[in-house]
Amino acid sequence: MSLIIAGERSGVGKTTVTLTLLSCLSRRGLQVQSFKVGPDYIDPMFHKYVTGRACRNLDPVLTSENYVKECFDRYSNLSEYTLIEGVMGLFDGVSQNKEETSPLPLSLVRRGIEEKDNPHLVEEINNFASTAHIAKLLNLPVLLVIDCSRLSGSVAAIVHGYRSFDKDIQIAGVILNRVGSDRHLSLLKNALEPLQIPILGVLKRQDDIAIRDRHLGLVPTAELPELNQVIDKLVNLGETCFDWENLLPLLRSTEISPPSTPSTPSPPSPLKIAVAYDKAFNFYYQDNLDILQNLGAELVFWSPLEDTELPEDIEGMYFGGGFPEVFAEELAENTSARDLVKAAIFSGIPTIAECGGLMYLCEQLIDMSGKSWEMVGILPTTAVMDKRLTLGYRRAVALQDSLLIDAGKTIYGHEFHRSRLIVDSHKPLFQTYRFDCNEFMGKEGWVSPFNVHASYIHMHWGNSIEIPQRFLEVCSKGFSPSSRTTRKD
């Protein structure tokens, strides 16, 4: 068994409730595996901080329904307790555009579903990739978090609506969050009593417990020196606010089995891949890193902020997303790292750069205050921070070959950034569309002659192992701009 923490909408306190539960379980010395619905990078950082175990993303858009089930089964069986944090409101997912002209909704094409096999297409896709979708896919109960700060008797209507909206969703209980007083709690309990739904937790308003945020959500764990104090407060809160007697059986894993490593061919000796990992670059799906290692890569983590040398004998580089705009001055000042990255790329080292990584490879980065900072200079453009948020799932069709994919291939990814490029590539990598319809979103991405794949699109390789396989294959051949050479082992 496991439990999915869902909200009646965004901002009701899902992450606070999840972190409180995870912190309490971990402080009791219990093994707990967490999961996060959707493409988010930052919430999983907090999960890992308190559990010591990498959080796994469950996202059927970026991967597939089968991969979601396989991932959950694989890792939930390795711990005593399992917990899933949902995304947005319980039923918020990818919806079908009513003006879609395609004969079959693209979200269903992604799943390989034929129209004749499913007469209820609208019902199927209205909440695709939502928390409710994952709950039904994994056959797990939901713990509904409600923001009660502006509610009293109306809480019953909300709970009744969520419980009756989809009979296939089992609401195991509710968490009443941001309760103002004992009198307020009494009103809430009286309203809910006729529904006979378990109240598994009550959290009073906690003005002294807060995690800082900024333009892309919560500030990552590495930038929060006060985080241990926040966790201590959450543990103290959690020990008294939850109905542990009824919660623990719901959180306990059905069975625990030893881990299994996928059987994959590996090169004669490990391929050293330099992975940029520090406060500026830390948006990586753990599954992607694991896949690279399972395919025979040796991941060497280094910091473009602090290190003045690249790791030795590397055969590939991977720059994930993050917040280069926040640390632009420090990145610019580390001229040694910038020069070495540029020289390595010019020498033909295959390089993946996603979102923040793409920004780092530009000639300049203009931060939120309008100041311009020198970056690596591989891509002849400037990244400029903007007030406009670019957010959403993408269906991207490759317009040319890159070190990861061939022209014409379709990939599914996610964009989440507030920067834009002053000069777009004259030969863009992708033509992009919204995932759930044929709405054209634009052309983007860069392919340099020096084996660089740079894009704002974040990819999860769980259902596309051929992508990292191809990357490592190119790395193993020692590609250079002028010739291909055989790798010497």
MIDREN-371443 format. One record per residue (C-alpha): x, y, z; residue number from 1; residue in one letter. Coordinates in pm, 1 decimal. Each point is the difference from the previous one (the first is absolute). Layout:
       east      north         up   pado   miti
          X          Y          Z    NUM      A
...
//
This chain:
       east      north         up   pado   miti
        0.0        0.0        0.0      1      M
       98.2      361.4      -41.5      2      S
     -169.7      337.4       21.5      3      L
      -23.1      292.7     -238.3      4      I
       -2.2      347.7      149.8      5      I
     -237.0      208.4     -213.8      6      A
     -127.1      354.6       24.2      7      G
     -340.6      137.4      -78.8      8      E
      197.6      260.5     -197.9      9      R
      351.4      139.1      -25.0     10      S
      142.3      180.1      299.3     11      G
     -196.7     -183.3      270.8     12      V
      308.7     -141.9      170.7     13      G
       68.2     -335.1     -170.6     14      K
      374.8       44.8       22.8     15      T
      -13.8      105.1      366.1     16      T
     -211.4     -304.0       88.6     17      V
      222.6     -230.1     -204.9     18      T
      322.2      130.9      153.8     19      L
     -148.2      -21.9      347.9     20      T
      -95.4     -365.2      -52.5     21      L
      334.4      -87.8     -158.9     22      L
      194.9      180.3      273.6     23      S
     -185.9     -176.6      278.3     24      C
       43.6     -342.4     -157.4     25      L
      370.1       59.2      -60.5     26      S
       61.3      128.4      354.2     27      R
     -155.8     -322.5      128.0     28      R
      271.4     -187.8     -186.8     29      G
     -242.8     -141.2     -257.0     30      L
       89.9      -54.4     -364.6     31      Q
     -225.9      203.9     -222.1     32      V
       -9.8       34.3     -379.2     33      Q
     -164.2      307.1     -144.9     34      S
     -137.1       78.1     -344.6     35      F
     -115.7      320.0     -167.0     36      K
     -274.2       20.4     -261.8     37      V
      100.1      215.6     -296.0     38      G
      319.7      151.1     -140.0     39      P
      108.8      202.2      305.1     40      D
      366.4        4.8      105.8     41      Y
       -5.2      205.9      319.9     42      I
     -251.8     -186.0      217.5     43      D
      195.6     -325.7      -50.3     44      P
      311.5      177.8      133.8     45      M
     -182.5       60.1      327.7     46      F
     -122.6     -359.2       10.3     47      H
      354.9     -128.8      -40.1     48      K
      130.2      244.1      259.8     49      Y
     -219.8     -146.1      272.2     50      V
       -4.8     -368.3     -103.9     51      T
      351.1      -48.0     -132.5     52      G
     -149.2     -177.3     -302.9     53      R
      -42.8      137.6     -348.7     54      A
     -360.0       93.3      -76.1     55      C
     -138.6     -140.9     -325.1     56      R
     -221.9      193.7     -241.3     57      N
     -320.1     -165.8     -121.3     58      L
      -91.3      170.8     -326.3     59      D
     -187.8     -184.9     -275.9     60      P
       46.1      291.0     -241.6     61      V
      379.3       -1.8       17.6     62      L
       13.2     -379.7       17.8     63      T
     -307.1     -225.8      -27.5     64      S
     -262.5     -161.2      218.0     65      E
      192.6     -328.3       -7.3     66      N
      319.2      171.7      110.0     67      Y
     -182.7      171.4      286.7     68      V
     -123.1     -337.7      123.9     69      K
      339.4     -164.7      -42.9     70      E
      180.2      284.4      177.8     71      C
     -242.1       -1.6      291.1     72      F
       12.2     -378.7       37.1     73      D
      380.1       -9.5      -17.5     74      R
       71.5      261.7      264.8     75      Y
     -300.1      -35.0      231.1     76      S
      109.4     -357.6       69.4     77      N
      336.7      116.5      133.1     78      L
     -130.0      187.2      306.9     79      S
     -221.7      -56.7      299.5     80      E
     -217.2      301.6      -76.0     81      Y
     -102.2      175.1     -319.7     82      T
     -150.3      342.0      -65.0     83      L
      -95.0      184.6     -318.8     84      I
      -38.2      377.7      -21.9     85      E
     -255.1      106.2     -259.5     86      G
        0.6      294.0     -237.1     87      V
     -233.6      304.6       -1.1     88      M
     -361.6      -91.6       84.6     89      G
     -110.0     -364.1        7.6     90      L
     -162.9        4.6     -344.0     91      F
      225.0      257.9     -169.1     92      D
      172.5     -155.3     -298.1     93      G
       41.5       30.6     -373.3     94      V
     -334.2       74.8     -165.3     95      S
     -116.9      -44.1     -356.1     96      Q
      -37.5      318.5     -203.3     97      N
     -362.8       -2.8     -119.6     98      K
      106.3      158.9     -328.0     99      E
      255.2     -274.7      -65.4    100      E
      -25.8     -108.9     -362.6    101      T
      203.9     -318.3       29.3    102      S
     -220.1     -312.0      -38.0    103      P
      143.5     -136.2      323.4    104      L
      114.1      207.7      299.4    105      P
      378.5       13.8       15.5    106      L
        2.6      -92.2      367.1    107      S
     -161.1     -330.2      -93.6    108      L
      226.6      -47.7     -299.9    109      V
      288.0       26.9      250.0    110      R
     -154.4     -288.4      192.6    111      R
      -67.5     -210.5     -307.3    112      G
     -376.9       -3.3       53.1    113      I
     -234.6      -44.4     -295.1    114      E
     -327.5      193.8       -8.4    115      E
     -199.8     -317.2      -60.6    116      K
      145.1     -147.1      318.8    117      D
     -116.3      286.5      217.5    118      N
     -338.1      168.2      -52.4    119      P
       55.7      240.3      291.2    120      H
      290.7      198.1     -142.2    121      L
      -81.4      327.8      171.8    122      V
      -22.3     -167.7      341.3    123      E
      328.8     -177.1      -62.4    124      E
      200.7      307.8      -89.6    125      I
     -146.1      280.1      210.2    126      N
      227.5      -91.0      288.5    127      N
      284.1     -176.7     -180.7    128      F
      321.7       19.8      207.0    129      A
     -194.9      138.0      297.6    130      S
       29.0     -130.0      354.2    131      T
     -333.8     -176.3      -51.1    132      A
      136.2     -169.6     -312.0    133      H
      299.5     -134.9      195.7    134      I
     -225.1     -110.4      287.4    135      A
     -212.6     -206.2     -239.2    136      K
      298.5     -126.3     -193.6    137      L
      166.7     -132.0      318.0    138      L
     -326.3      -83.6      179.3    139      N
       93.7      204.9      306.8    140      L
     -206.5      200.0      250.8    141      P
       17.9      378.1       24.4    142      V
       51.8      221.1      302.6    143      L
     -165.3      332.5      -84.1    144      L
      157.0      319.7      137.6    145      V
     -240.8      290.7       47.4    146      I
       89.5      362.6       64.9    147      D
     -249.3       89.8      273.9    148      C
      120.4      355.9       56.4    149      S
     -313.7      144.9     -160.7    150      R
     -243.5     -284.4       60.7    151      L
     -235.0     -129.7      263.6    152      S
     -318.3     -184.0      -97.7    153      G
       83.0       10.3     -370.9    154      S
      278.9     -251.9       59.4    155      V
     -263.4     -275.4       -9.5    156      A
     -113.6       96.6     -349.6    157      A
      359.9       -2.7     -123.6    158      I
       77.6     -341.0      147.6    159      V
     -329.4     -145.3     -119.7    160      H
       66.0      131.0     -349.7    161      G
      349.1     -144.2      -19.1    162      Y
     -108.6     -335.7      141.3    163      R
     -298.0      -37.6     -235.4    164      S
      147.2      152.5     -317.5    165      F
      178.2     -320.6     -103.5    166      D
     -114.4     -320.8      165.2    167      K
      324.1     -171.5     -102.1    168      D
      195.4      228.9      232.9    169      I
       17.3     -117.0      360.7    170      Q
       29.3      291.6      243.7    171      I
      160.0     -161.3      305.3    172      A
      -34.6      313.4      209.1    173      G
       64.3      371.5       19.2    174      V
      261.6      230.8      146.3    175      I
     -138.1      328.1      129.6    176      L
      272.0      257.3      -56.0    177      N
       31.2      360.2      124.7    178      R
     -261.4      -39.6      270.7    179      V
      -26.4      324.1      194.3    180      G
     -116.8     -103.2      347.8    181      S
     -169.8     -269.4      204.1    182      D
     -334.7      165.3      -73.1    183      R
       79.3       -4.8     -371.4    184      H
       91.3     -369.3       21.3    185      L
     -325.2      -77.4      177.6    186      S
     -197.6      162.1     -282.9    187      L
      192.1     -200.6     -258.9    188      L
      -48.0     -329.3      182.0    189      K
     -371.7       61.2       48.1    190      N
      -39.3       72.0     -370.3    191      A
      188.0     -316.2     -101.3    192      L
     -164.7     -233.9      250.8    193      E
     -294.7     -102.6     -224.8    194      P
      245.0     -107.8     -270.1    195      L
      170.8     -246.1      236.1    196      Q
      335.7       60.5     -162.2    197      I
      313.6      -47.7      213.0    198      P
      184.7      315.1      102.5    199      I
      358.8     -128.9       -0.1    200      L
      170.6      325.3       86.0    201      G
      -58.1      355.1      119.4    202      V
      263.1      266.7      -55.4    203      L
      -48.2      333.1      168.5    204      K
      124.8      314.4     -169.2    205      R
      379.7        0.6       21.7    206      Q
      130.7      346.1      -74.1    207      D
      348.5      -94.7      125.9    208      D
       41.3     -291.7     -242.7    209      I
       74.3      117.0     -351.0    210      A
      229.0      -95.9     -285.1    211      I
      118.9      285.3     -218.0    212      R
     -101.7       16.6     -364.3    213      D
       84.1      202.5     -311.5    214      R
      -84.7       24.1     -371.2    215      H
       -6.5     -375.2      -75.9    216      L
     -140.0     -128.0      330.0    217      G
      169.3     -104.1      322.9    218      L
      364.0       87.8       56.1    219      V
      199.7     -326.9      -33.4    220      P
      130.4     -174.3      309.5    221      T
      366.1       86.6      -63.8    222      A
      -81.0      370.0       44.8    223      E
     -185.3      -33.1      331.5    224      L
      237.5       -2.3      298.9    225      P
     -305.1       23.8      226.6    226      E
     -159.6     -316.5     -140.4    227      L
       97.6     -226.0      290.9    228      N
     -180.1      231.8      238.6    229      Q
     -308.7       -8.6     -222.6    230      V
       11.6     -381.3       -6.2    231      I
       27.3      -10.5      380.6    232      D
     -313.7      212.4       24.6    233      K
     -182.4     -224.6     -247.0    234      L
       90.8     -308.4      202.0    235      V
     -127.1      159.1      321.2    236      N
     -317.7       98.7     -179.0    237      L
      -48.9     -337.4     -163.7    238      G
       29.2     -206.3      315.8    239      E
     -313.5      163.4      138.5    240      T
     -207.0      102.1     -302.1    241      C
      -43.2     -336.1     -177.8    242      F
     -206.5     -306.3       83.1    243      D
      299.8     -233.3      -19.1    244      W
     -192.3     -307.4      110.8    245      E
     -207.2       12.5     -317.4    246      N
      261.4      158.5     -227.0    247      L
      285.7     -246.2       44.1    248      L
     -186.5     -304.1     -139.3    249      P
      -89.7      204.9     -309.4    250      L
      362.3      101.0      -52.6    251      L
      158.3     -340.1       54.1    252      R
      128.2     -174.3     -312.0    253      S
     -163.4     -328.6      -95.8    254      T
      329.7     -185.5      -32.9    255      E
      369.1       69.9        5.5    256      I
      228.4     -163.6     -254.8    257      S
      368.9       40.0      -86.8    258      P
       84.1      247.0     -277.1    259      P
       51.6     -125.2     -351.9    260      S
      225.0      166.2     -253.4    261      T
     -112.2       -1.5     -363.8    262      P
      215.9     -218.0     -220.0    263      S
      155.6      225.1     -261.9    264      T
      312.4      -29.3     -212.3    265      P
      287.7      212.0      123.2    266      S
      310.9      131.0     -175.6    267      P
      341.9     -162.4       62.6    268      P
       75.4      257.8      269.6    269      S
     -214.8      272.8      155.9    270      P
      -56.9      315.3     -199.5    271      L
       72.5      304.0      212.9    272      K
     -281.7      253.3      -27.8    273      I
       45.6      335.1      175.0    274      A
     -330.3      102.3      158.4    275      V
      -28.8      364.8      107.8    276      A
     -149.6       -6.9      348.1    277      Y
       -6.9      291.2      242.6    278      D
     -231.7      283.1      105.0    279      K
      -24.3      123.8     -359.5    280      A
      -62.6     -339.4     -165.9    281      F
     -199.9     -261.3      186.9    282      N
     -308.5      -82.3     -207.8    283      F
       51.5     -367.7      -81.8    284      Y
     -239.3     -292.3        7.0    285      Y
      160.6     -266.8      215.5    286      Q
     -121.9     -262.1     -246.5    287      D
      202.6      165.9     -278.1    288      N
      317.8      -12.6      207.1    289      L
      -68.3     -361.5       96.3    290      D
      -59.8      -94.2     -363.5    291      I
      334.4      147.5     -103.9    292      L
      175.3     -197.4      272.2    293      Q
     -184.8     -320.4      -85.6    294      N
      109.8       45.3     -361.1    295      L
      363.1       12.1      106.8    296      G
       71.7      366.2       71.9    297      A
      204.7      124.0      291.2    298      E
     -158.1      325.3      112.5    299      L
      249.5      254.4      129.7    300      V
     -171.7      293.2      170.0    301      F
      165.1      339.3       -9.5    302      W
      -87.3      365.8       61.4    303      S
       11.9      272.0     -268.8    304      P
      -34.3      242.9      291.4    305      L
      296.2     -112.9      208.4    306      E
      225.5     -239.0     -191.2    307      D
      280.5      147.5     -206.3    308      T
       72.9     -328.8     -177.6    309      E
     -215.3     -246.8     -190.3    310      L
        7.3     -361.9      116.3    311      P
      281.7     -191.2     -167.9    312      E
      -41.9     -225.9     -303.7    313      D
     -366.3       78.3      -58.4    314      I
     -172.1     -120.5     -316.1    315      E
     -328.2      189.9       31.6    316      G
     -162.1      287.6      188.1    317      M
     -351.3       46.1      136.2    318      Y
     -131.4      341.1      111.9    319      F
     -345.8      -22.3      154.7    320      G
     -237.4      280.4       86.0    321      G
        4.9      215.0      308.0    322      G
       53.4      365.7       86.4    323      F
      299.8      136.9     -193.3    324      P
     -174.8      338.5        2.7    325      E
       22.6       13.8      380.4    326      V
      370.8      -83.9       -4.4    327      F
       93.4      175.1     -325.6    328      A
      266.4      216.9      162.0    329      E
      177.2     -298.4      159.2    330      E
      -22.6     -200.3     -323.8    331      L
      144.0      292.3     -194.6    332      A
      284.1       48.6      249.3    333      E
      107.3     -363.7      -31.3    334      N
      174.8       65.2     -331.9    335      T
      211.2     -311.3       33.6    336      S
     -305.7     -227.3        0.4    337      A
     -161.4      189.2     -288.5    338      R
      314.9      -17.5     -210.6    339      D
       49.5     -370.0       67.2    340      L
     -361.8      -82.9      -85.9    341      V
       31.4      194.7     -323.6    342      K
      327.0     -172.3      -87.8    343      A
     -145.7     -342.6       80.5    344      A
     -299.0       62.0     -227.9    345      I
      225.1      132.8     -278.3    346      F
      204.9     -319.5       33.5    347      S
     -314.2     -201.3      -73.8    348      G
     -112.3     -115.1      346.1    349      I
     -371.6      -89.6      -43.3    350      P
     -208.6      232.1      218.3    351      T
     -362.9        6.9      113.5    352      I
     -128.3      336.7      124.6    353      A
     -357.4       26.7      130.2    354      E
     -163.6      334.5       80.9    355      C
      240.5      151.6      254.7    356      G
      279.8     -189.8     -170.1    357      G
      -97.2      159.7     -330.2    358      L
       14.5      342.8      164.1    359      M
      350.5      -73.2      130.3    360      Y
      123.9      -83.0     -350.5    361      L
     -122.2      334.6     -139.3    362      C
      231.6      295.9      -56.1    363      E
     -168.2      204.2      273.3    364      Q
     -270.0      -22.0      264.8    365      L
     -201.1      307.1      101.0    366      I
     -134.7      -50.0      352.4    367      D
     -322.9      119.0      163.6    368      M
      151.4      340.8       81.5    369      S
      112.2       57.8     -359.0    370      G
      371.2      -61.9       59.0    371      K
      189.6     -187.0     -270.4    372      S
      247.6     -278.5       80.8    373      W
      241.4     -190.0     -222.4    374      E
      -79.8     -369.2      -41.9    375      M
      178.0     -281.9     -187.5    376      V
      -62.5      138.4     -349.2    377      G
      -71.5     -315.4     -197.5    378      I
     -346.9      111.8     -114.8    379      L
       -1.1      334.9     -186.6    380      P
     -286.7      149.8      197.4    381      T
      -87.5      161.3      333.8    382      T
     -238.1     -135.3      264.1    383      A
     -218.3      274.4      149.0    384      V
     -214.2      -38.1      310.2    385      M
     -361.4       98.0      -58.8    386      D
     -313.7       47.1      210.1    387      K
     -186.2     -239.8     -226.3    388      R
       -6.8     -362.1      116.0    389      L
       25.4     -269.8     -266.0    390      T
     -159.2     -311.2      145.7    391      L
     -151.8     -320.1     -128.4    392      G
       37.3     -342.7     -154.1    393      Y
      128.5       -6.7     -354.7    394      R
      -14.1     -231.8     -295.9    395      R
      319.3       78.4     -188.1    396      A
       88.2     -116.5     -350.3    397      V
      371.0        2.5      -87.3    398      A
       77.5      211.4     -305.7    399      L
      357.0     -126.5      -30.5    400      Q
      230.7     -268.7      133.6    401      D
      164.3       52.4      336.9    402      S
      222.5     -213.7      215.9    403      L
     -318.4     -127.8      174.2    404      L
     -262.1      -39.6     -272.9    405      I
      -55.8      -14.9     -375.6    406      D
     -192.3      252.9     -204.8    407      A
     -371.2      -79.9       -6.1    408      G
       -5.3     -165.7      340.6    409      K
     -266.7      112.0      248.4    410      T
       86.5       37.0      366.6    411      I
     -212.8      107.5      297.4    412      Y
      140.1      245.6      249.2    413      G
      -69.0      291.9      230.5    414      H
       87.6      369.7       -4.6    415      E
       28.2      212.7      315.5    416      F
      200.8      322.1      -25.0    417      H
      -13.5      378.8       12.6    418      R
      281.4       64.1     -242.9    419      S
        2.5       44.3     -376.2    420      R
      270.4       15.1     -262.6    421      L
       63.9      328.6     -183.8    422      I
      105.4     -186.1     -313.9    423      V
     -167.9     -328.0      -88.6    424      D
      191.9     -271.2     -177.4    425      S
       -9.3       41.9     -377.2    426      H
      -31.4     -379.7      -15.8    427      K
     -215.5      -86.2      303.7    428      P
        6.3     -344.9      151.4    429      L
     -373.0      -37.6       72.7    430      F
     -339.0      104.7     -124.5    431      Q
     -217.8       -6.8      312.1    432      T
     -369.9      -42.6       70.8    433      Y
     -211.6      -15.1      310.4    434      R
      -18.8     -359.3      115.1    435      F
     -377.4      -27.3        1.4    436      D
      -79.9      163.7     -333.8    437      C
      152.7      118.3     -326.3    438      N
       59.8      356.3      118.8    439      E
      336.3      108.3     -138.1    440      F
      226.8      139.8      272.9    441      M
      306.4       94.0     -205.8    442      G
      341.4     -117.1     -108.1    443      K
      287.5      -29.3      242.8    444      E
      321.2     -179.6       88.2    445      G
      354.5        2.5     -134.2    446      W
      226.8     -256.1     -160.2    447      V
      358.1      117.7      -35.8    448      S
      256.1     -158.7     -231.7    449      P
      189.2     -100.5      313.7    450      F
     -250.9     -263.5      113.3    451      N
     -214.5      213.6      230.9    452      V
     -368.7      -70.9       61.6    453      H
     -142.3      311.6      169.0    454      A
     -369.4       55.9       66.4    455      S
     -249.9      144.8      244.9    456      Y
     -183.6     -334.9      -12.1    457      I
       51.5     -218.9      307.2    458      H
      -14.0     -369.7      -85.0    459      M
      -49.5     -308.3      216.7    460      H
      166.6     -303.8     -157.5    461      W
     -193.2     -267.2      189.2    462      G
     -204.4      -98.6     -302.6    463      N
      261.6      104.4     -257.6    464      S
      316.8     -186.4       92.6    465      I
      119.4       23.5     -358.8    466      E
       79.3      370.3       64.4    467      I
      263.1      -50.6      274.5    468      P
      125.0     -309.2     -184.2    469      Q
       67.4      215.1     -303.8    470      R
      168.9      267.8      210.3    471      F
      240.7     -252.1      153.2    472      L
       62.7     -160.9     -336.8    473      E
      108.0      337.2     -139.0    474      V
      214.8       58.3      309.6    475      C
      167.9     -339.1      -43.4    476      S
       98.9       76.5     -359.8    477      K
      198.5      307.7       96.8    478      G
     -170.9      227.8     -249.3    479      F
      189.0      308.9     -115.2    480      S
     -104.6      271.9     -247.8    481      P
      239.0     -129.4     -262.4    482      S
      -13.6     -375.2       41.5    483      S
     -124.2     -293.6      199.7    484      R
      263.8     -193.3      189.4    485      T
      -17.1     -332.5      172.6    486      T
       -9.4       24.0      376.0    487      R
      311.6     -142.1      165.5    488      K
      -66.4     -212.2      307.6    489      D
//
